[in-house]
Amino acid sequence: MSRRFQQVDVFGTGPCTGNPLAVVLDADGLTTEQMLRFTRWMNLSETTFVLPPTSPDADYQVRIFTLAHELDFAGHPTLGTCHAWLAAGGSPRERDRIVQECGAGLVPIRRADAGLAFAAPPLVRSGPLDEPELERALGALGIDRSEVVDAAWVDNGPGWAGILLADADRVLAVEPMTGRPEGEGSLDLGVIGPHPPGSEHAFEVRGLFSDDQGVLREDPVTGSLNASLAQWLLASGRARAPYAARQGTRLGRAGHVRIDQDGDGSVWVGGETATLVSGELDL
């Protein structure tokens, strides 16, 4: 059976500058095993599969896979999937408001001239890292405890821990370890530092995660991480919305993430999306 397929660049500033996402449309009937097998074959950080919604309030349902496992929520797959669904003729109940159903529940997405933006989901874990957790993170990053301005759990599903450094230059200078970090379990770290006042971007971000082999890898541009970092920094008074963050610089990408906040405190994460590959596949 042929299924429609798109590969979407998310959070870029031009072709091939953001984070690629594989989107399989018309995924009804595929098993979890088939979805994971195709995800590993694509070898991207995430692949998504679009299904009919089960909630009457949703426009579509999506399942999100990494090379290792399924995620309840992820940011660049949310924007990329919504873009692909709309480009393939999807018609939301409300023209400029799309509701995505995923493992984390219903996620609202806005459509405006500046592009798509999703509402940041609530954190499932917050608060400070304990000393063993912090020591493991700093060992993987190769930085000293004295360089850390603040550190906290900023987990909205994938398991992120946030490490705030003094400035963007120090973030870019971090040389994370290669191979598997010591200790049990995966390690998912967001490192962030401010750019000088008046810069185009308020913050520099780097996202590092454990892949399916437990090896630490860097993600080009990460919507879920930018969402949770924004919630943390805005709540602590270290940032003011709206602002823009840059990510992917060390990988030769030019990721641009827009952060906004409504009067009720809701945080929105937006960026450019573009289909670079489209066609059909046979699974």
ZADO-1210 file (C-alpha; in nm, 4 decimals, padded with zeros to 6 digits):
<atoms>
<atom x="00.0000" y="00.0000" z="00.0000" code="MET" pos="1"/>
<atom x="00.1386" y="00.3398" z="-00.0991" code="SER" pos="2"/>
<atom x="00.1348" y="00.6132" z="00.1622" code="ARG" pos="3"/>
<atom x="00.2019" y="00.9837" z="00.1210" code="ARG" pos="4"/>
<atom x="00.5331" y="01.1025" z="00.2634" code="PHE" pos="5"/>
<atom x="00.7044" y="01.4343" z="00.3305" code="GLN" pos="6"/>
<atom x="01.0404" y="01.5361" z="00.4723" code="GLN" pos="7"/>
<atom x="01.0087" y="01.8733" z="00.6403" code="VAL" pos="8"/>
<atom x="01.2762" y="02.1185" z="00.7541" code="ASP" pos="9"/>
<atom x="01.1713" y="02.2713" z="01.0887" code="VAL" pos="10"/>
<atom x="01.3035" y="02.5849" z="01.2627" code="PHE" pos="11"/>
<atom x="01.5341" y="02.6656" z="00.9722" code="GLY" pos="12"/>
<atom x="01.6196" y="03.0006" z="00.8184" code="THR" pos="13"/>
<atom x="01.6461" y="02.8606" z="00.4665" code="GLY" pos="14"/>
<atom x="01.6642" y="02.5188" z="00.2986" code="PRO" pos="15"/>
<atom x="01.8563" y="02.2554" z="00.4982" code="CYS" pos="16"/>
<atom x="01.9298" y="02.4861" z="00.7929" code="THR" pos="17"/>
<atom x="01.6866" y="02.3468" z="01.0504" code="GLY" pos="18"/>
<atom x="01.5993" y="02.0018" z="01.1850" code="ASN" pos="19"/>
<atom x="01.4649" y="01.7482" z="00.9323" code="PRO" pos="20"/>
<atom x="01.1552" y="01.5427" z="01.0098" code="LEU" pos="21"/>
<atom x="01.0114" y="01.2455" z="00.8226" code="ALA" pos="22"/>
<atom x="00.6301" y="01.2453" z="00.8158" code="VAL" pos="23"/>
<atom x="00.4285" y="00.9445" z="00.7029" code="VAL" pos="24"/>
<atom x="00.0728" y="01.0460" z="00.6184" code="LEU" pos="25"/>
<atom x="-00.2116" y="00.7940" z="00.5910" code="ASP" pos="26"/>
<atom x="-00.0395" y="00.5758" z="00.8545" code="ALA" pos="27"/>
<atom x="-00.3547" y="00.3929" z="00.9606" code="ASP" pos="28"/>
<atom x="-00.2939" y="00.0177" z="00.9701" code="GLY" pos="29"/>
<atom x="00.0795" y="00.0312" z="01.0453" code="LEU" pos="30"/>
<atom x="00.1946" y="-00.1550" z="01.3548" code="THR" pos="31"/>
<atom x="00.4224" y="-00.0064" z="01.6197" code="THR" pos="32"/>
<atom x="00.6981" y="-00.2413" z="01.5001" code="GLU" pos="33"/>
<atom x="00.6627" y="-00.1171" z="01.1418" code="GLN" pos="34"/>
<atom x="00.6721" y="00.2453" z="01.2554" code="MET" pos="35"/>
<atom x="00.9872" y="00.1916" z="01.4611" code="LEU" pos="36"/>
<atom x="01.1543" y="-00.0054" z="01.1810" code="ARG" pos="37"/>
<atom x="01.0885" y="00.2737" z="00.9308" code="PHE" pos="38"/>
<atom x="01.2085" y="00.5359" z="01.1809" code="THR" pos="39"/>
<atom x="01.5387" y="00.3540" z="01.2223" code="ARG" pos="40"/>
<atom x="01.5705" y="00.3170" z="00.8462" code="TRP" pos="41"/>
<atom x="01.5230" y="00.6916" z="00.7998" code="MET" pos="42"/>
<atom x="01.7892" y="00.7501" z="01.0704" code="ASN" pos="43"/>
<atom x="01.6627" y="01.0979" z="01.1613" code="LEU" pos="44"/>
<atom x="01.6173" y="01.2142" z="01.5184" code="SER" pos="45"/>
<atom x="01.2391" y="01.1653" z="01.4833" code="GLU" pos="46"/>
<atom x="00.9821" y="01.0306" z="01.2397" code="THR" pos="47"/>
<atom x="00.6078" y="01.0824" z="01.2779" code="THR" pos="48"/>
<atom x="00.3004" y="00.8916" z="01.1641" code="PHE" pos="49"/>
<atom x="-00.0326" y="01.0661" z="01.1069" code="VAL" pos="50"/>
<atom x="-00.3538" y="00.8866" z="01.2000" code="LEU" pos="51"/>
<atom x="-00.7220" y="00.9758" z="01.2300" code="PRO" pos="52"/>
<atom x="-00.7943" y="01.1403" z="01.5664" code="PRO" pos="53"/>
<atom x="-00.9628" y="00.9493" z="01.8466" code="THR" pos="54"/>
<atom x="-01.0672" y="01.2681" z="02.0260" code="SER" pos="55"/>
<atom x="-01.3590" y="01.4699" z="01.8847" code="PRO" pos="56"/>
<atom x="-01.1645" y="01.7869" z="01.9680" code="ASP" pos="57"/>
<atom x="-00.8559" y="01.6948" z="01.7603" code="ALA" pos="58"/>
<atom x="-00.7891" y="01.7545" z="01.3917" code="ASP" pos="59"/>
<atom x="-00.5444" y="01.4635" z="01.3581" code="TYR" pos="60"/>
<atom x="-00.3479" y="01.2197" z="01.5693" code="GLN" pos="61"/>
<atom x="00.0288" y="01.1702" z="01.5538" code="VAL" pos="62"/>
<atom x="00.2674" y="00.9092" z="01.6872" code="ARG" pos="63"/>
<atom x="00.6255" y="01.0274" z="01.7342" code="ILE" pos="64"/>
<atom x="00.9256" y="00.7929" z="01.7258" code="PHE" pos="65"/>
<atom x="01.2956" y="00.8360" z="01.7931" code="THR" pos="66"/>
<atom x="01.5475" y="00.5720" z="01.6891" code="LEU" pos="67"/>
<atom x="01.5042" y="00.4149" z="02.0323" code="ALA" pos="68"/>
<atom x="01.1392" y="00.4481" z="02.1327" code="HIS" pos="69"/>
<atom x="00.8102" y="00.6333" z="02.1036" code="GLU" pos="70"/>
<atom x="00.7646" y="00.9809" z="02.2568" code="LEU" pos="71"/>
<atom x="00.4487" y="01.1257" z="02.4054" code="ASP" pos="72"/>
<atom x="00.5459" y="01.4715" z="02.2794" code="PHE" pos="73"/>
<atom x="00.8213" y="01.6485" z="02.0890" code="ALA" pos="74"/>
<atom x="00.8410" y="02.0009" z="01.9520" code="GLY" pos="75"/>
<atom x="00.9907" y="01.9974" z="01.6033" code="HIS" pos="76"/>
<atom x="00.7810" y="01.6878" z="01.5166" code="PRO" pos="77"/>
<atom x="00.4702" y="01.8792" z="01.6278" code="THR" pos="78"/>
<atom x="00.5340" y="02.1741" z="01.3950" code="LEU" pos="79"/>
<atom x="00.6645" y="01.9560" z="01.1120" code="GLY" pos="80"/>
<atom x="00.3722" y="01.7162" z="01.1264" code="THR" pos="81"/>
<atom x="00.1206" y="01.9988" z="01.1335" code="CYS" pos="82"/>
<atom x="00.2926" y="02.1585" z="00.8322" code="HIS" pos="83"/>
<atom x="00.2849" y="01.8294" z="00.6392" code="ALA" pos="84"/>
<atom x="-00.0788" y="01.7617" z="00.7304" code="TRP" pos="85"/>
<atom x="-00.1844" y="02.1074" z="00.6115" code="LEU" pos="86"/>
<atom x="00.0289" y="02.0821" z="00.2948" code="ALA" pos="87"/>
<atom x="-00.1354" y="01.7476" z="00.2160" code="ALA" pos="88"/>
<atom x="-00.4797" y="01.9059" z="00.2265" code="GLY" pos="89"/>
<atom x="-00.5697" y="01.8759" z="00.5937" code="GLY" pos="90"/>
<atom x="-00.8548" y="02.1080" z="00.6910" code="SER" pos="91"/>
<atom x="-00.8730" y="02.2113" z="01.0592" code="PRO" pos="92"/>
<atom x="-01.1985" y="02.2892" z="01.2332" code="ARG" pos="93"/>
<atom x="-01.0747" y="02.6447" z="01.2877" code="GLU" pos="94"/>
<atom x="-00.8715" y="02.8079" z="01.0122" code="ARG" pos="95"/>
<atom x="-00.5839" y="02.9374" z="01.2236" code="ASP" pos="96"/>
<atom x="-00.6019" y="02.6938" z="01.5147" code="ARG" pos="97"/>
<atom x="-00.5095" y="02.3284" z="01.4736" code="ILE" pos="98"/>
<atom x="-00.5401" y="02.0706" z="01.7520" code="VAL" pos="99"/>
<atom x="-00.2960" y="01.7804" z="01.7507" code="GLN" pos="100"/>
<atom x="-00.3630" y="01.4622" z="01.9444" code="GLU" pos="101"/>
<atom x="-00.0530" y="01.2825" z="02.0737" code="CYS" pos="102"/>
<atom x="00.0596" y="01.0786" z="02.3728" code="GLY" pos="103"/>
<atom x="00.0712" y="01.3911" z="02.5877" code="ALA" pos="104"/>
<atom x="-00.2907" y="01.4784" z="02.5044" code="GLY" pos="105"/>
<atom x="-00.4227" y="01.7632" z="02.2922" code="LEU" pos="106"/>
<atom x="-00.1696" y="02.0258" z="02.1766" code="VAL" pos="107"/>
<atom x="-00.2992" y="02.3544" z="02.0260" code="PRO" pos="108"/>
<atom x="-00.1074" y="02.4958" z="01.7295" code="ILE" pos="109"/>
<atom x="-00.1439" y="02.8493" z="01.5939" code="ARG" pos="110"/>
<atom x="-00.1126" y="02.9451" z="01.2274" code="ARG" pos="111"/>
<atom x="-00.0062" y="03.3014" z="01.1508" code="ALA" pos="112"/>
<atom x="00.1930" y="03.4937" z="00.8893" code="ASP" pos="113"/>
<atom x="00.5111" y="03.4220" z="01.0869" code="ALA" pos="114"/>
<atom x="00.4454" y="03.0478" z="01.0680" code="GLY" pos="115"/>
<atom x="00.3238" y="02.7784" z="01.3040" code="LEU" pos="116"/>
<atom x="00.3611" y="02.7804" z="01.6827" code="ALA" pos="117"/>
<atom x="00.2631" y="02.5216" z="01.9440" code="PHE" pos="118"/>
<atom x="00.1534" y="02.5767" z="02.3019" code="ALA" pos="119"/>
<atom x="00.4216" y="02.4504" z="02.5391" code="ALA" pos="120"/>
<atom x="00.2856" y="02.1563" z="02.7403" code="PRO" pos="121"/>
<atom x="00.3198" y="02.1617" z="03.1197" code="PRO" pos="122"/>
<atom x="00.6375" y="02.0244" z="03.2726" code="LEU" pos="123"/>
<atom x="00.6125" y="01.6724" z="03.4097" code="VAL" pos="124"/>
<atom x="00.9263" y="01.7241" z="03.6190" code="ARG" pos="125"/>
<atom x="01.0805" y="02.0442" z="03.7488" code="SER" pos="126"/>
<atom x="01.2967" y="02.1615" z="04.0376" code="GLY" pos="127"/>
<atom x="01.6717" y="02.1392" z="04.0984" code="PRO" pos="128"/>
<atom x="01.8919" y="01.8474" z="04.0012" code="LEU" pos="129"/>
<atom x="02.0401" y="01.6658" z="04.2969" code="ASP" pos="130"/>
<atom x="02.4195" y="01.6556" z="04.3222" code="GLU" pos="131"/>
<atom x="02.4734" y="01.3091" z="04.1671" code="PRO" pos="132"/>
<atom x="02.2484" y="01.4023" z="03.8737" code="GLU" pos="133"/>
<atom x="02.4298" y="01.7337" z="03.8265" code="LEU" pos="134"/>
<atom x="02.7722" y="01.5703" z="03.8518" code="GLU" pos="135"/>
<atom x="02.6759" y="01.3183" z="03.5838" code="ARG" pos="136"/>
<atom x="02.5511" y="01.5949" z="03.3543" code="ALA" pos="137"/>
<atom x="02.8600" y="01.8103" z="03.4028" code="LEU" pos="138"/>
<atom x="03.0876" y="01.5113" z="03.3479" code="GLY" pos="139"/>
<atom x="02.9197" y="01.4468" z="03.0126" code="ALA" pos="140"/>
<atom x="02.9514" y="01.8139" z="02.9178" code="LEU" pos="141"/>
<atom x="03.3091" y="01.8471" z="03.0390" code="GLY" pos="142"/>
<atom x="03.2445" y="02.1618" z="03.2435" code="ILE" pos="143"/>
<atom x="03.3128" y="02.2582" z="03.6043" code="ASP" pos="144"/>
<atom x="03.0462" y="02.3145" z="03.8690" code="ARG" pos="145"/>
<atom x="03.1668" y="02.6734" z="03.9141" code="SER" pos="146"/>
<atom x="03.0578" y="02.7574" z="03.5565" code="GLU" pos="147"/>
<atom x="02.6931" y="02.6700" z="03.6191" code="VAL" pos="148"/>
<atom x="02.4667" y="02.9691" z="03.6806" code="VAL" pos="149"/>
<atom x="02.1675" y="02.7430" z="03.7467" code="ASP" pos="150"/>
<atom x="02.0470" y="02.3894" z="03.6732" code="ALA" pos="151"/>
<atom x="01.6993" y="02.2370" z="03.6889" code="ALA" pos="152"/>
<atom x="01.4747" y="01.9692" z="03.5493" code="TRP" pos="153"/>
<atom x="01.2856" y="02.1075" z="03.2507" code="VAL" pos="154"/>
<atom x="01.1173" y="01.7857" z="03.1482" code="ASP" pos="155"/>
<atom x="00.8010" y="01.8076" z="02.9362" code="ASN" pos="156"/>
<atom x="00.8211" y="01.4482" z="02.8205" code="GLY" pos="157"/>
<atom x="01.1591" y="01.3661" z="02.6634" code="PRO" pos="158"/>
<atom x="01.3443" y="01.4010" z="02.9980" code="GLY" pos="159"/>
<atom x="01.5331" y="01.7293" z="02.9622" code="TRP" pos="160"/>
<atom x="01.7552" y="01.8818" z="03.2283" code="ALA" pos="161"/>
<atom x="01.8540" y="02.2466" z="03.1774" code="GLY" pos="162"/>
<atom x="02.2034" y="02.3854" z="03.2411" code="ILE" pos="163"/>
<atom x="02.2352" y="02.7659" z="03.2358" code="LEU" pos="164"/>
<atom x="02.5838" y="02.9033" z="03.1649" code="LEU" pos="165"/>
<atom x="02.7119" y="03.2604" z="03.1820" code="ALA" pos="166"/>
<atom x="02.6903" y="03.3434" z="02.8115" code="ASP" pos="167"/>
<atom x="02.6401" y="03.2155" z="02.4589" code="ALA" pos="168"/>
<atom x="03.0136" y="03.1925" z="02.3870" code="ASP" pos="169"/>
<atom x="03.0620" y="02.9479" z="02.6741" code="ARG" pos="170"/>
<atom x="02.7702" y="02.7402" z="02.5458" code="VAL" pos="171"/>
<atom x="02.9312" y="02.7204" z="02.2026" code="LEU" pos="172"/>
<atom x="03.2671" y="02.6291" z="02.3557" code="ALA" pos="173"/>
<atom x="03.1320" y="02.3222" z="02.5373" code="VAL" pos="174"/>
<atom x="03.2945" y="02.0006" z="02.4120" code="GLU" pos="175"/>
<atom x="03.0667" y="01.7177" z="02.5248" code="PRO" pos="176"/>
<atom x="03.2049" y="01.3707" z="02.5683" code="MET" pos="177"/>
<atom x="03.1827" y="01.1134" z="02.2921" code="THR" pos="178"/>
<atom x="03.0490" y="00.7701" z="02.3731" code="GLY" pos="179"/>
<atom x="02.8202" y="00.6655" z="02.6532" code="ARG" pos="180"/>
<atom x="02.7909" y="00.8792" z="02.9668" code="PRO" pos="181"/>
<atom x="02.8589" y="00.7086" z="03.2985" code="GLU" pos="182"/>
<atom x="02.5639" y="00.6057" z="03.5110" code="GLY" pos="183"/>
<atom x="02.2299" y="00.4434" z="03.4476" code="GLU" pos="184"/>
<atom x="01.9624" y="00.5640" z="03.2083" code="GLY" pos="185"/>
<atom x="01.9527" y="00.8104" z="02.9229" code="SER" pos="186"/>
<atom x="02.0911" y="01.1619" z="02.9486" code="LEU" pos="187"/>
<atom x="01.9041" y="01.4522" z="02.7862" code="ASP" pos="188"/>
<atom x="02.0618" y="01.7927" z="02.8427" code="LEU" pos="189"/>
<atom x="01.9778" y="02.1445" z="02.7339" code="GLY" pos="190"/>
<atom x="02.2623" y="02.3928" z="02.7635" code="VAL" pos="191"/>
<atom x="02.1719" y="02.7607" z="02.7325" code="ILE" pos="192"/>
<atom x="02.3423" y="03.0982" z="02.7704" code="GLY" pos="193"/>
<atom x="02.2486" y="03.4578" z="02.6861" code="PRO" pos="194"/>
<atom x="02.3760" y="03.6569" z="02.3904" code="HIS" pos="195"/>
<atom x="02.4749" y="04.0203" z="02.4537" code="PRO" pos="196"/>
<atom x="02.1837" y="04.2671" z="02.4819" code="PRO" pos="197"/>
<atom x="02.0663" y="04.3907" z="02.1439" code="GLY" pos="198"/>
<atom x="02.1606" y="04.0699" z="01.9594" code="SER" pos="199"/>
<atom x="01.9219" y="03.9128" z="01.7115" code="GLU" pos="200"/>
<atom x="01.8932" y="03.6112" z="01.9397" code="HIS" pos="201"/>
<atom x="01.8490" y="03.6353" z="02.3139" code="ALA" pos="202"/>
<atom x="01.9939" y="03.2893" z="02.3856" code="PHE" pos="203"/>
<atom x="02.2177" y="03.0212" z="02.2394" code="GLU" pos="204"/>
<atom x="02.0884" y="02.6673" z="02.2935" code="VAL" pos="205"/>
<atom x="02.2419" y="02.3247" z="02.2533" code="ARG" pos="206"/>
<atom x="02.0477" y="02.0008" z="02.3008" code="GLY" pos="207"/>
<atom x="02.2267" y="01.6731" z="02.3732" code="LEU" pos="208"/>
<atom x="02.0503" y="01.3403" z="02.4092" code="PHE" pos="209"/>
<atom x="02.1239" y="00.9690" z="02.4422" code="SER" pos="210"/>
<atom x="02.0555" y="00.7848" z="02.1177" code="ASP" pos="211"/>
<atom x="01.9301" y="00.4276" z="02.0789" code="ASP" pos="212"/>
<atom x="02.2799" y="00.2994" z="02.1628" code="GLN" pos="213"/>
<atom x="02.3146" y="00.5211" z="02.4702" code="GLY" pos="214"/>
<atom x="02.5671" y="00.7464" z="02.2943" code="VAL" pos="215"/>
<atom x="02.5420" y="01.1221" z="02.3522" code="LEU" pos="216"/>
<atom x="02.4445" y="01.3096" z="02.0343" code="ARG" pos="217"/>
<atom x="02.3638" y="01.6720" z="01.9568" code="GLU" pos="218"/>
<atom x="02.0244" y="01.7658" z="01.8139" code="ASP" pos="219"/>
<atom x="02.0134" y="02.0393" z="01.5472" code="PRO" pos="220"/>
<atom x="01.7068" y="02.2314" z="01.6748" code="VAL" pos="221"/>
<atom x="01.4753" y="02.1133" z="01.9515" code="THR" pos="222"/>
<atom x="01.1229" y="02.2458" z="02.0025" code="GLY" pos="223"/>
<atom x="01.0429" y="02.0606" z="02.3251" code="SER" pos="224"/>
<atom x="01.3679" y="02.1762" z="02.4847" code="LEU" pos="225"/>
<atom x="01.3190" y="02.5387" z="02.3831" code="ASN" pos="226"/>
<atom x="00.9643" y="02.5201" z="02.5200" code="ALA" pos="227"/>
<atom x="01.0700" y="02.3945" z="02.8605" code="SER" pos="228"/>
<atom x="01.3753" y="02.6210" z="02.8827" code="LEU" pos="229"/>
<atom x="01.1469" y="02.9162" z="02.8077" code="ALA" pos="230"/>
<atom x="00.9046" y="02.8149" z="03.0835" code="GLN" pos="231"/>
<atom x="01.1955" y="02.7883" z="03.3278" code="TRP" pos="232"/>
<atom x="01.3657" y="03.1157" z="03.2327" code="LEU" pos="233"/>
<atom x="01.0446" y="03.3172" z="03.2074" code="LEU" pos="234"/>
<atom x="00.9216" y="03.1920" z="03.5455" code="ALA" pos="235"/>
<atom x="01.2559" y="03.2752" z="03.7094" code="SER" pos="236"/>
<atom x="01.2723" y="03.6237" z="03.5552" code="GLY" pos="237"/>
<atom x="01.5848" y="03.5461" z="03.3500" code="ARG" pos="238"/>
<atom x="01.4025" y="03.6034" z="03.0202" code="ALA" pos="239"/>
<atom x="01.1247" y="03.8217" z="02.8867" code="ARG" pos="240"/>
<atom x="00.8980" y="03.7295" z="02.5979" code="ALA" pos="241"/>
<atom x="00.8949" y="03.7639" z="02.3090" code="PRO" pos="242"/>
<atom x="01.2468" y="03.6510" z="02.2308" code="TYR" pos="243"/>
<atom x="01.4326" y="03.4371" z="01.9780" code="ALA" pos="244"/>
<atom x="01.6778" y="03.1549" z="02.0462" code="ALA" pos="245"/>
<atom x="01.9475" y="03.0153" z="01.8173" code="ARG" pos="246"/>
<atom x="02.0374" y="02.6458" z="01.8016" code="GLN" pos="247"/>
<atom x="02.2463" y="02.4199" z="01.5805" code="GLY" pos="248"/>
<atom x="02.5376" y="02.6580" z="01.5343" code="THR" pos="249"/>
<atom x="02.8063" y="02.3997" z="01.6169" code="ARG" pos="250"/>
<atom x="02.6460" y="02.1589" z="01.3686" code="LEU" pos="251"/>
<atom x="02.6473" y="02.4114" z="01.0843" code="GLY" pos="252"/>
<atom x="02.2731" y="02.4727" z="01.1096" code="ARG" pos="253"/>
<atom x="02.0957" y="02.8047" z="01.1572" code="ALA" pos="254"/>
<atom x="01.8012" y="02.7207" z="01.3794" code="GLY" pos="255"/>
<atom x="01.5753" y="03.0109" z="01.4792" code="HIS" pos="256"/>
<atom x="01.3118" y="02.9510" z="01.7479" code="VAL" pos="257"/>
<atom x="01.0519" y="03.2126" z="01.8403" code="ARG" pos="258"/>
<atom x="00.9205" y="03.2280" z="02.1971" code="ILE" pos="259"/>
<atom x="00.6074" y="03.4211" z="02.2907" code="ASP" pos="260"/>
<atom x="00.3866" y="03.4342" z="02.5982" code="GLN" pos="261"/>
<atom x="00.0185" y="03.5150" z="02.6379" code="ASP" pos="262"/>
<atom x="-00.1253" y="03.7241" z="02.9158" code="GLY" pos="263"/>
<atom x="-00.2367" y="03.4063" z="03.0951" code="ASP" pos="264"/>
<atom x="00.1224" y="03.2818" z="03.1041" code="GLY" pos="265"/>
<atom x="00.0927" y="03.0300" z="02.8181" code="SER" pos="266"/>
<atom x="00.4214" y="02.9898" z="02.6313" code="VAL" pos="267"/>
<atom x="00.4223" y="02.9468" z="02.2526" code="TRP" pos="268"/>
<atom x="00.7090" y="02.8054" z="02.0471" code="VAL" pos="269"/>
<atom x="00.7240" y="02.8841" z="01.6768" code="GLY" pos="270"/>
<atom x="00.9472" y="02.8640" z="01.3743" code="GLY" pos="271"/>
<atom x="00.9647" y="02.8229" z="00.9993" code="GLU" pos="272"/>
<atom x="00.8619" y="02.4959" z="00.8348" code="THR" pos="273"/>
<atom x="00.9199" y="02.3870" z="00.4744" code="ALA" pos="274"/>
<atom x="00.8656" y="02.0639" z="00.2798" code="THR" pos="275"/>
<atom x="01.1880" y="01.9681" z="00.1025" code="LEU" pos="276"/>
<atom x="01.0914" y="01.6147" z="-00.0086" code="VAL" pos="277"/>
<atom x="00.7479" y="01.4775" z="-00.0948" code="SER" pos="278"/>
<atom x="00.6206" y="01.1652" z="-00.2607" code="GLY" pos="279"/>
<atom x="00.4950" y="00.8174" z="-00.1814" code="GLU" pos="280"/>
<atom x="00.6420" y="00.5151" z="-00.0068" code="LEU" pos="281"/>
<atom x="00.5469" y="00.1518" z="00.0268" code="ASP" pos="282"/>
<atom x="00.5700" y="00.0042" z="00.3757" code="LEU" pos="283"/>
</atoms>
